[in-house]
Amino acid sequence: NLNKMATVEQLFTELQQVTTSEYLSKNEFNKIIEISDKILDKSSDDKEALHCKCIALMNINRIDDALKLIEKNNLKNEMKSEYSYCLYRNNELKKGLEALKGEEESLKQQHTKAQIHYKLGEYKKASEIYKKLVKEDESEELNVNLLASFSNQNMQKDISKFDKKEFIDSSYEYNYNLSCYYIASENYEKAMTYLFKAREICEQINEDEDDSVKKNELAIIMVQMACLQQLSNDDKEVEKAITIYRDTLKQKISDKSVMAVANNNTIVYNKDQKLFDSVNKILSIREKDFESKLNIKQNQTILFNHALLMFKTKKYEECQNSLKQFGEKYPNQRHKANLLKAALLFVKDGNTDEAINVLSDSCVEIKNNNNNNGNVSILFQLSLSLSQIYLNNKQTQKAIDTIQEYVPPFYRYRIGLLSFLMALLKKTQQGEKCSELLEDALSYWKDNQKNNLHQYIQILKFISSTYTRSQQHEKAVDLYRELIQLDEQKEQHISNLIISLSNVDPSLAEDEAENLPPISVDDDIDVELLEKKGTARAPKKRVNESNNNNNNNNNNNNDNNDNEKDEVSAITTKPKDNEIKKKKKKKKKKKLPKNYDPNVPPDPERWLPKHKRSGYKKPRRGRNKPNSSGGHQGASTVGNDSSQTRKTTKKSTPVVTKSNTRKKKKRKGRRR
C-alpha cells in the first residue's frame, strides 16, 4: 500500500539508494527496472527513468528489450550511445555506425564506434580511435582494446609501446592480447610466456569463485594455449591440445566463441579422418548463434572450412552454396574461394581447362594489384595449385613458369620450393639455370636479412652445401665465411670452409685449420691403455681344416702370455699364407635334364602343367566300370557289355527317378 502511495520523488530517492554502490548485482539491476516502471506508471515520458531502465536492461543482457524501449519512445538522438551500443550487440554493425553520425561524439560514443570498427575487421580505424581515447583516459579496458586492434594488424614496430608493467602484472586480458600479437608475428615462444602469465593472474583473481566460474574464465586462455601447441607440429604437444579442446567442449563453456574455436580446431586436427564427426561439429557451429560472438576473420575461416568439408564429403551442391555465400559476405576474399571453385571444376566436372582459367585469372589479378599485401599467401596457394594441375597434365615447363612468375619471392626462395624448382629444371634439361636461381635467392634474403636473419642463415647453409656438392668450391668458400660471422654454431662452418679451401688453396686451408677449437681430453683417460685396446679387432676369418690340424699342435705349446701378445699383434700384422687362406666361392654347376641336347630348342610348353599342354590326352582308366557314362549314383546301366557301354557313353539316355520327374540335361564328358 505504501508503494502505491509513494510519490515520484520518493521513488527517485529509492532508485538513487540502489545505485550508490560501484558494482551492482543482477538482482539490483532488476530492482532498478522495477522502480523505473513504477515511475513510468506515474509519468510515462520521464526521460531519466527511461534512461535508468535502458541501462539496467543492457547490463542484464536484455538488449532486445532495451532497443525496443529506445525505438518506442523515440529516444534515438537523446540516447545515441545506448542505441548504437544495442545495435552493435545485435550485430547490426553498419546501422550502429550510421546512428553515431552527426554531432560531435562523446568519449562513450567514440568507444562504441571503435568497437564497431573492430567487429567489422577495420582494425586500423579502431586503433586510431583508441589511441585518442587512451590519451584522455589511461584505463585498463581502453589499453586492452587498443592492444587487441594492434595485434590483428601485426604492427611490429609499435609493440614496444605496450610494454606497460602495471597492466602486465595485473590484467590477464592484457597478457592475453599480448600473446595474440606474438602469435600473429609467429613468435610462439614469447606468446606462450604471456599466456602462462595470463593464466596465473586469472587463477589468482578467481581464487574464491566456484569451479564453474573458474573454468569459464580460464577457458579462453586454455584454448589459446592449445592453439599454440597445435601450431608447434610436435605430436606430443598436439595431443595435449586435443585433450584441452575435448575437455572444453565437455564442460559446455558459456562463451560461445571459445566453443566455436575449440570445435573448428578439432576439425583441423581431424583432417581427412572422422569426416562425419567434423561435419557435425561445423554444422553445430553454424546452426547456433556463433557468428555474432566471433570476429570477421574467425567467421571467414569457419564458413570456408564448411565449404571445404562439403567438398571432401562429396556434397558438391552444398559446397557450391557455401562458396556463393562466402563470396557474397566477403567479396575481398573471392580469390580464396576460387581455390575451391577450381578444385570443384577439376574433380567434380573434370574440366581441367576451366580450372586453369579460374586460377590463372586470380593470379594475374592479384599480381597486377599494387595493394596486394593481404593476398600474398593466397597468391602462393593459387600458383602452387595451378602448377600442380600443369604437372598432372605433364606440362612441366608451364609449371616452372607459373612458380617463377606468380609465387611471391618470400615463398619462392625458401628451401623447399627452391629444391623443387631445381629438380624441375634438371628434369627439363635446364640444369644451368639452377645456379642463377640460387644467386637470386641469396640476393633476396641478403636484402631482407634484417627482419629474417634466421631464414637468411638457413638459405646460406643450403646454398653453400649445394655448391660444395657440385664442386663449386670458390663460391662455397665465400658463403662459409659469411656463415662463420652470422651463426653462433661456427665449428661446423669452419670445418666445411677448410674442406672447400683444400680444393682451392691448400695453404689457406692449413691457416684456417688453426682456428679449429682444441680437442679437450679428460685427465682420467689412460692414453697408453687406449692405444693398446682402442683399435677394433680384426674380423675372424675361416681357416682351412688342413691348416687347423697343423696349427693345433703349435697352439697347444704356447703360454698364456704368448697368446696375449698374439692378440695384440694380430691387429697390426698380416696373417701368413700357410695359416689362413681365403675360401674361394664355388660356382655351382647348372643342372641339366637327362638326355639334354643343346642343339634342340627346349619345349616352349615345358613350364605348363601336363593337363594344359597341347599334346595331353585324358586317361582312359575305368571306362568299362558301371556308371562310367556319368549320371547320379542311383542311375542303372543299360547293359553290362563293354561294347554296349562304349556306344552309349556319348549319347546317354535321360534317367528318371521316383523322386524327380524332371528331365535332366545331357552332361558332356566323363566323370573323373
C-alpha positions in Angstrom: 0.0 0.0 0.0 2.9 2.4 0.8 4.4 1.7 -2.6 1.2 2.7 -4.4 1.0 6.0 -2.4 4.7 6.8 -3.0 5.4 10.0 -5.0 7.7 10.2 -7.9 10.3 12.0 -5.7 10.3 9.1 -3.2 10.7 6.6 -6.0 13.7 8.5 -7.4 15.2 8.6 -3.8 14.8 4.8 -3.6 16.3 4.5 -7.1 19.3 6.6 -6.0 19.9 4.4 -3.0 20.0 1.3 -5.1 22.6 2.8 -7.5 25.0 4.1 -4.9 27.4 1.1 -5.0 30.1 0.9 -7.7 29.3 -2.7 -8.7 25.7 -3.8 -9.0 24.4 -7.4 -9.0 21.7 -8.8 -11.3 19.1 -8.5 -8.5 20.0 -4.8 -8.0 19.5 -4.2 -11.8 16.2 -5.9 -11.6 15.3 -3.7 -8.7 16.2 -0.6 -10.8 13.9 -1.8 -13.6 11.1 -2.4 -11.1 11.4 1.1 -9.6 11.7 2.7 -13.1 8.5 1.0 -14.2 6.7 2.5 -11.1 7.9 6.0 -12.0 6.9 5.5 -15.6 3.4 4.4 -14.5 3.0 7.8 -12.9 5.0 9.7 -15.6 5.3 7.7 -18.9 7.6 10.2 -20.6 10.1 10.7 -17.8 13.4 10.5 -19.7 15.5 10.0 -16.6 13.5 6.9 -15.6 13.6 5.6 -19.2 17.4 6.1 -19.3 17.8 4.2 -16.0 15.6 1.3 -17.2 17.5 1.1 -20.5 20.9 0.9 -18.8 19.7 -1.7 -16.4 18.3 -3.8 -19.3 21.6 -3.6 -21.1 23.5 -4.7 -18.0 21.5 -7.9 -17.7 21.9 -8.6 -21.4 18.2 -7.8 -22.3 19.5 -6.0 -25.4 16.3 -6.5 -27.5 14.1 -5.0 -24.7 16.4 -2.0 -24.4 16.3 -1.5 -28.2 12.5 -1.7 -28.2 12.4 0.8 -25.3 14.5 3.4 -27.2 12.6 3.0 -30.5 9.2 3.0 -28.9 9.8 6.3 -27.1 11.8 7.9 -30.0 14.9 8.3 -27.9 17.5 7.5 -30.7 19.0 11.0 -30.6 18.8 11.5 -26.8 20.2 8.1 -26.1 22.5 7.8 -29.1 25.3 6.0 -27.2 22.9 3.4 -25.8 21.1 2.9 -29.1 24.3 2.4 -31.1 25.7 0.0 -28.5 22.4 -2.1 -28.6 22.8 -2.3 -32.4 26.4 -3.3 -32.0 25.4 -6.1 -29.6 22.7 -7.3 -32.0 25.4 -7.4 -34.8 23.7 -4.6 -36.8 27.1 -3.0 -37.2 26.6 -0.7 -40.2 23.3 0.6 -38.7 25.2 1.2 -35.5 27.8 3.4 -37.3 25.0 5.4 -39.0 23.4 6.1 -35.7 26.6 7.7 -34.4 26.9 10.1 -37.4 26.1 13.8 -36.9 27.1 15.8 -33.9 30.5 15.8 -32.1 30.9 12.4 -30.4 31.3 11.9 -26.7 34.1 9.6 -25.3 31.4 6.9 -24.8 30.2 7.2 -28.4 33.8 7.1 -29.7 34.4 3.9 -27.7 31.3 2.3 -29.2 32.4 3.4 -32.7 35.8 1.8 -32.2 34.2 -1.4 -31.1 32.1 -1.5 -34.2 35.1 -0.9 -36.5 36.9 -3.7 -34.7 34.0 -6.1 -35.2 33.9 -5.1 -38.9 37.6 -6.0 -39.3 38.6 -2.4 -39.8 41.4 -2.7 -37.2 43.3 0.4 -38.4 40.3 2.7 -37.9 39.6 1.1 -34.5 43.2 1.6 -33.3 43.2 5.3 -34.3 40.2 6.0 -32.2 41.6 4.0 -29.2 44.8 6.0 -29.4 42.9 9.2 -28.9 40.8 7.7 -26.1 43.9 6.4 -24.2 45.4 9.8 -24.2 42.4 11.1 -22.3 41.8 8.0 -20.2 44.6 5.5 -19.3 42.1 2.9 -18.1 42.8 -0.8 -18.4 39.8 -1.5 -20.7 40.9 1.0 -23.3 44.5 -0.2 -23.2 43.3 -3.8 -23.6 41.2 -2.9 -26.6 43.9 -0.8 -28.2 46.3 -3.7 -28.0 43.7 -6.1 -29.5 43.3 -3.8 -32.6 47.1 -3.6 -33.0 47.5 -7.4 -32.6 45.2 -8.0 -35.5 47.2 -5.6 -37.7 50.5 -7.2 -36.8 52.2 -3.8 -36.3 55.5 -4.9 -35.0 57.2 -1.5 -34.9 54.7 -0.2 -32.3 54.7 -3.2 -29.9 57.3 -1.5 -27.5 54.6 1.0 -26.6 52.6 -1.8 -24.9 55.3 -2.9 -22.5 53.3 -1.5 -19.6 54.2 -3.2 -16.4 51.2 -2.1 -14.4 48.9 -3.9 -16.8 51.1 -6.9 -17.4 51.3 -7.6 -13.7 47.5 -7.1 -13.0 45.4 -7.8 -16.1 45.1 -11.3 -17.7 43.2 -9.7 -20.6 46.2 -7.5 -21.4 48.6 -10.5 -21.3 46.2 -12.5 -23.4 46.1 -9.8 -26.1 49.9 -9.5 -26.0 50.1 -13.3 -26.7 47.7 -12.7 -29.7 50.1 -10.2 -31.1 53.1 -12.5 -30.8 51.1 -15.4 -32.4 50.4 -13.1 -35.4 54.2 -12.4 -35.5 54.9 -16.2 -35.4 56.8 -15.7 -32.1 55.2 -18.7 -30.4 57.6 -19.0 -27.5 57.0 -15.4 -26.3 53.3 -15.8 -26.9 53.2 -18.9 -24.6 55.1 -16.9 -21.9 52.3 -14.2 -21.8 49.6 -16.9 -21.8 51.2 -18.5 -18.7 51.2 -15.1 -17.1 47.6 -14.6 -18.0 46.6 -18.0 -16.6 48.4 -17.2 -13.3 46.7 -13.9 -12.9 43.3 -15.3 -13.8 43.6 -18.1 -11.2 44.5 -15.6 -8.5 41.6 -13.2 -9.3 39.1 -16.1 -9.3 40.6 -18.0 -6.4 37.4 -17.7 -4.3 34.9 -18.4 -7.1 33.2 -21.6 -7.8 34.8 -24.2 -10.1 32.3 -23.4 -12.9 33.2 -19.7 -12.8 37.0 -20.5 -12.8 36.6 -22.8 -15.8 34.6 -20.3 -17.8 37.2 -17.5 -17.1 40.2 -19.8 -17.9 38.6 -21.4 -21.0 39.7 -18.7 -23.5 43.3 -18.8 -22.2 43.5 -22.6 -22.2 42.1 -22.9 -25.8 44.6 -20.3 -26.9 47.4 -22.3 -25.3 46.1 -25.4 -27.1 46.1 -23.5 -30.4 49.8 -22.7 -29.9 50.5 -26.4 -29.0 48.7 -27.4 -32.2 50.8 -24.9 -34.3 54.1 -26.4 -32.9 53.6 -29.6 -35.1 55.0 -31.6 -32.2 53.0 -34.9 -31.9 53.0 -34.8 -28.1 52.1 -31.1 -27.9 49.3 -31.6 -30.5 47.9 -34.5 -28.3 47.8 -32.1 -25.3 46.0 -29.5 -27.4 43.3 -32.0 -28.5 42.8 -33.0 -24.9 42.2 -29.4 -23.9 39.7 -29.0 -26.8 37.8 -32.1 -25.7 37.7 -31.0 -22.1 36.4 -27.6 -23.1 33.7 -29.0 -25.3 32.6 -31.4 -22.5 32.3 -28.6 -20.0 30.0 -26.6 -22.3 31.6 -23.2 -21.6 29.2 -20.2 -21.6 31.5 -18.2 -24.0 30.2 -19.3 -27.5 33.3 -18.0 -29.3 35.6 -20.3 -27.2 33.3 -23.3 -28.1 33.4 -22.4 -31.8 37.2 -22.1 -31.8 37.6 -25.5 -30.0 35.3 -27.2 -32.5 37.0 -25.6 -35.5 40.5 -26.5 -34.4 39.4 -30.1 -33.7 38.1 -30.3 -37.3 41.5 -29.0 -38.5 43.2 -31.8 -36.4 40.9 -34.5 -37.9 41.9 -33.5 -41.5 40.6 -36.3 -43.8 39.7 -38.6 -40.9 36.5 -38.7 -38.9 34.7 -36.6 -41.6 31.3 -37.4 -40.2 32.3 -36.1 -36.7 33.8 -33.0 -38.4 30.7 -32.3 -40.4 28.6 -32.5 -37.2 30.9 -30.1 -35.4 30.9 -27.5 -38.2 27.1 -27.7 -38.5 26.7 -27.2 -34.8 28.8 -24.0 -35.1 26.8 -22.6 -37.9 23.4 -23.6 -36.6 23.8 -21.8 -33.3 24.3 -18.1 -33.0 28.1 -18.1 -33.0 28.5 -15.6 -35.8 27.8 -12.5 -33.6 30.3 -13.7 -31.0 33.2 -14.2 -33.4 35.4 -11.6 -35.2 35.4 -11.3 -39.0 38.5 -13.5 -39.5 37.1 -16.3 -37.4 33.7 -16.2 -39.3 35.6 -16.3 -42.6 37.6 -19.3 -41.6 34.6 -21.3 -40.3 32.5 -20.6 -43.4 35.4 -21.6 -45.7 36.0 -24.8 -43.6 32.3 -25.7 -44.0 32.7 -25.5 -47.8 35.9 -27.5 -47.7 34.3 -30.3 -45.6 31.3 -30.4 -48.0 33.8 -30.9 -50.8 35.7 -33.7 -49.0 32.4 -35.5 -48.3 31.4 -35.1 -52.0 28.4 -32.9 -51.2 29.2 -30.7 -54.1 26.0 -28.7 -54.2 26.3 -27.7 -50.6 29.9 -26.8 -51.2 28.9 -24.5 -54.1 26.2 -22.9 -51.9 28.7 -22.2 -49.1 31.2 -20.7 -51.6 28.4 -18.5 -53.0 27.6 -17.3 -49.5 31.3 -16.8 -48.8 31.7 -14.7 -51.9 28.7 -12.5 -51.1 29.7 -11.9 -47.4 33.4 -11.4 -48.0 33.9 -10.1 -51.6 37.6 -9.3 -50.8 38.2 -13.0 -50.2 36.9 -14.1 -53.7 40.4 -15.3 -54.7 40.4 -17.7 -51.7 37.0 -19.0 -52.9 38.4 -19.5 -56.4 40.8 -22.1 -54.9 37.9 -24.4 -54.0 36.0 -23.4 -57.1 38.8 -24.7 -59.3 39.0 -27.9 -57.2 35.3 -28.4 -57.9 35.8 -27.9 -61.7 38.8 -30.2 -61.7 37.5 -33.1 -59.5 33.7 -33.0 -59.9 33.4 -32.0 -63.6 36.8 -33.0 -64.9 37.1 -29.6 -66.6 40.8 -29.0 -66.4 40.9 -26.0 -68.8 38.2 -24.1 -66.9 40.0 -24.8 -63.6 43.3 -23.4 -65.1 41.4 -20.3 -66.3 39.9 -19.6 -62.9 43.3 -20.0 -61.1 45.3 -18.1 -63.7 42.8 -15.2 -63.7 43.1 -14.8 -59.9 46.9 -15.0 -60.1 47.0 -12.2 -62.7 44.5 -10.0 -60.9 46.4 -10.2 -57.6 49.8 -9.7 -59.2 48.6 -6.6 -61.1 47.0 -5.1 -57.9 49.5 -2.8 -56.2 47.9 -3.2 -52.8 48.1 -7.0 -52.6 49.8 -7.4 -49.2 46.8 -9.2 -47.8 46.7 -11.6 -50.7 50.3 -12.8 -50.7 49.6 -16.1 -49.1 46.5 -16.6 -51.3 48.7 -15.9 -54.4 51.1 -18.5 -53.2 48.4 -21.2 -52.8 46.8 -20.3 -56.1 50.1 -20.5 -58.1 51.0 -23.8 -56.5 47.6 -25.3 -57.3 47.9 -24.1 -60.9 51.4 -25.6 -61.2 50.1 -28.9 -59.8 47.5 -29.1 -62.5 50.1 -28.5 -65.1 52.3 -31.2 -63.7 49.3 -33.6 -63.7 49.0 -32.8 -67.4 52.7 -33.4 -67.9 53.3 -29.7 -68.8 56.4 -29.3 -66.7 57.6 -26.1 -68.4 54.3 -24.4 -67.7 54.5 -25.4 -64.1 58.1 -23.9 -63.8 56.9 -20.7 -65.5 53.9 -20.4 -63.1 56.0 -20.7 -60.0 58.7 -18.3 -61.2 56.1 -15.7 -62.4 53.4 -15.8 -59.7 54.8 -17.2 -56.4 56.0 -14.3 -54.3 59.8 -14.2 -53.5 59.1 -14.6 -49.8 57.8 -18.2 -50.6 59.7 -18.9 -53.9 63.1 -18.5 -52.4 62.5 -20.8 -49.4 64.5 -24.1 -49.2 61.6 -26.5 -50.0 60.4 -24.6 -53.1 64.0 -23.9 -54.2 64.8 -27.7 -54.2 61.5 -28.4 -56.1 62.3 -25.8 -58.8 65.8 -27.1 -59.2 64.5 -30.7 -59.6 62.1 -29.5 -62.3 64.8 -27.5 -64.1 67.1 -30.6 -64.2 64.2 -32.7 -65.4 63.7 -30.4 -68.4 67.4 -30.3 -69.2 67.9 -26.7 -67.8 70.4 -27.5 -65.1 72.5 -24.5 -65.9 69.7 -22.2 -64.7 69.9 -23.7 -61.1 73.0 -21.5 -60.3 71.1 -18.4 -61.4 68.2 -19.3 -59.3 70.4 -19.8 -56.2 72.0 -16.4 -56.7 68.6 -14.7 -57.0 67.5 -16.4 -53.7 70.7 -15.4 -52.0 70.4 -11.8 -53.2 66.7 -11.6 -52.0 67.4 -12.9 -48.5 70.5 -10.8 -48.2 68.5 -7.6 -48.8 65.8 -8.8 -46.3 68.1 -10.3 -43.6 67.3 -7.6 -41.1 63.8 -9.0 -40.4 64.5 -12.6 -41.4 68.0 -13.3 -40.1 67.2 -16.9 -39.2 65.9 -17.6 -42.7 68.9 -16.0 -44.3 71.2 -18.3 -42.3 69.2 -21.3 -43.4 69.5 -20.3 -47.0 73.2 -19.7 -46.7 73.6 -23.3 -45.3 71.6 -24.8 -48.1 73.3 -22.9 -51.0 76.8 -23.4 -49.6 76.2 -27.2 -49.3 74.8 -27.2 -52.8 77.9 -25.5 -54.2 80.1 -28.0 -52.3 78.3 -31.0 -53.7 78.6 -29.5 -57.3 82.4 -28.9 -56.8 81.9 -25.1 -56.9 84.3 -24.6 -54.0 85.2 -21.0 -54.7 81.6 -19.8 -54.3 81.1 -22.1 -51.3 84.2 -20.5 -49.5 82.6 -17.0 -49.5 79.3 -18.3 -48.1 81.1 -20.3 -45.3 83.0 -17.2 -44.3 79.7 -15.3 -44.0 78.1 -18.1 -42.0 81.0 -18.0 -39.5 80.3 -14.4 -38.9 76.5 -14.7 -38.6 75.8 -18.1 -37.0 76.7 -18.9 -33.4 77.5 -22.5 -34.1 80.7 -21.8 -36.0 82.6 -25.1 -35.6 80.8 -26.9 -38.4 81.1 -24.0 -40.8 84.9 -23.7 -40.1 85.4 -27.4 -40.9 83.3 -27.0 -44.1 85.4 -24.0 -45.0 88.6 -25.9 -44.6 87.3 -28.7 -46.8 86.4 -26.2 -49.6 89.7 -24.3 -49.2 91.6 -27.5 -49.5 90.2 -27.8 -53.1 91.0 -24.1 -53.8 94.2 -23.2 -51.9 95.7 -25.9 -49.5 97.9 -23.3 -47.8 94.9 -21.2 -46.9 93.2 -24.3 -45.6 96.1 -25.0 -43.3 96.0 -21.4 -42.0 92.3 -21.7 -41.4 92.8 -25.1 -39.5 94.4 -23.1 -36.7 91.0 -21.6 -35.9 89.6 -25.0 -35.1 88.9 -25.4 -31.3 91.4 -27.6 -29.4 90.3 -31.2 -28.6 89.6 -31.4 -24.9 90.8 -34.6 -23.2 89.8 -35.6 -19.7 92.6 -36.2 -17.2 91.1 -39.6 -16.1 91.7 -41.2 -19.5 94.7 -43.5 -19.7 96.2 -42.8 -23.2 98.5 -45.7 -23.2 95.8 -48.2 -22.4 93.6 -46.5 -25.1 96.4 -47.1 -27.6 96.6 -50.7 -26.8 92.9 -51.6 -26.6 91.2 -48.7 -28.5 91.6 -50.2 -32.0 89.0 -52.6 -33.4 89.8 -56.3 -33.6 90.2 -57.8 -37.0 87.2 -59.8 -38.1 87.6 -63.5 -37.6 88.4 -65.4 -40.8 87.8 -69.1 -41.6 90.8 -71.3 -41.6 91.1 -74.4 -43.8 90.8 -77.7 -42.0 94.3 -78.8 -43.1 95.8 -75.6 -41.6 93.8 -76.0 -38.4 95.1 -79.5 -37.9 98.7 -78.4 -38.5 98.4 -75.4 -36.2 96.6 -77.1 -33.3 99.8 -78.7 -32.0 101.7 -75.4 -32.1 99.0 -73.5 -30.4 98.8 -76.0 -27.5 102.5 -75.4 -26.7 102.1 -71.6 -26.3 101.8 -70.0 -22.9 99.1 -67.6 -21.8 101.4 -64.6 -22.2 102.2 -65.6 -25.7 98.5 -65.7 -26.5 98.1 -62.1 -25.3 101.0 -60.9 -27.5 99.4 -62.8 -30.5 96.1 -61.0 -29.9 97.8 -57.6 -30.0 100.0 -58.3 -33.0 97.1 -59.9 -34.9 95.6 -56.4 -35.3 98.7 -54.9 -36.9 100.4 -57.8 -38.8 99.2 -59.7 -41.8 98.5 -63.4 -41.4 100.8 -65.8 -43.2 99.7 -67.5 -46.4 100.1 -71.0 -44.9 98.0 -70.1 -41.8 94.9 -68.6 -43.4 93.7 -69.0 -46.9 90.8 -67.2 -48.5 88.0 -69.6 -49.2 87.1 -69.3 -52.9 83.4 -69.3 -53.7 82.5 -72.5 -55.6 80.4 -72.0 -58.7 77.5 -74.3 -58.7 77.2 -76.4 -61.8 74.0 -75.9 -63.7 71.7 -78.9 -63.5 70.6 -80.1 -66.9 67.8 -82.6 -67.6 68.6 -86.1 -68.7 69.2 -86.7 -72.4 69.7 -82.9 -72.9 70.6 -82.0 -76.4 71.9 -78.4 -76.7 71.2 -78.4 -80.5 67.5 -79.0 -80.0 65.4 -75.9 -78.8 63.6 -76.6 -75.5 59.9 -77.3 -75.4 58.0 -73.9 -75.1 55.3 -75.6 -73.0 57.8 -77.1 -70.5 56.6 -74.8 -67.7 52.9 -75.5 -68.1 51.2 -78.3 -66.1 50.7 -81.5 -68.1 46.9 -81.2 -68.4 47.3 -77.8 -70.0 49.7 -78.9 -72.7 48.5 -79.3 -76.3 49.6 -83.0 -76.6 47.9 -84.1 -73.4 45.4 -87.0 -73.6 42.9 -87.8 -70.9 43.4 -91.1 -69.1 41.1 -93.9 -70.2 41.1 -95.8 -66.9 37.8 -97.1 -65.6 35.9 -96.8 -68.9 34.4 -100.3 -68.5 33.1 -99.7 -65.0 29.4 -99.2 -64.3 28.1 -95.6 -64.3 31.2 -94.6 -66.4 28.9 -92.7 -68.7 28.1 -90.2 -65.9 24.8 -89.5 -64.1 23.9 -89.8 -60.5 24.7 -92.7 -58.2 21.3 -94.3 -58.4 21.2 -94.5 -62.2 21.2 -98.0 -63.7 23.3 -99.1 -66.6 21.8 -100.2 -69.9 23.9 -103.3 -70.2 27.0 -105.0 -68.8 28.7 -105.5 -72.1 31.6 -103.2 -72.5 30.9 -102.6 -76.2 27.4 -101.5 -75.4 28.7 -99.2 -72.7 31.2 -97.8 -75.1 28.4 -96.9 -77.5 26.1 -95.3 -75.0 28.6 -93.1 -73.2 28.4 -90.4 -76.0 24.6 -90.4 -76.2 23.3 -91.3 -72.8 19.5 -91.5 -72.3 17.9 -89.5 -69.5 17.3 -91.3 -66.3 14.0 -91.0 -64.5 13.8 -91.4 -60.7 10.7 -91.7 -58.5 11.6 -88.6 -56.5 12.2 -86.3 -59.5 10.2 -86.5 -62.8 12.0 -83.5 -64.5 14.2 -84.4 -67.4 17.9 -83.8 -66.8 20.1 -82.1 -69.3 22.6 -84.2 -71.2 26.0 -84.0 -69.4 29.0 -83.9 -71.6 32.2 -85.7 -70.9 33.1 -88.3 -68.4 33.2 -88.2 -64.7 36.7 -88.4 -63.3 
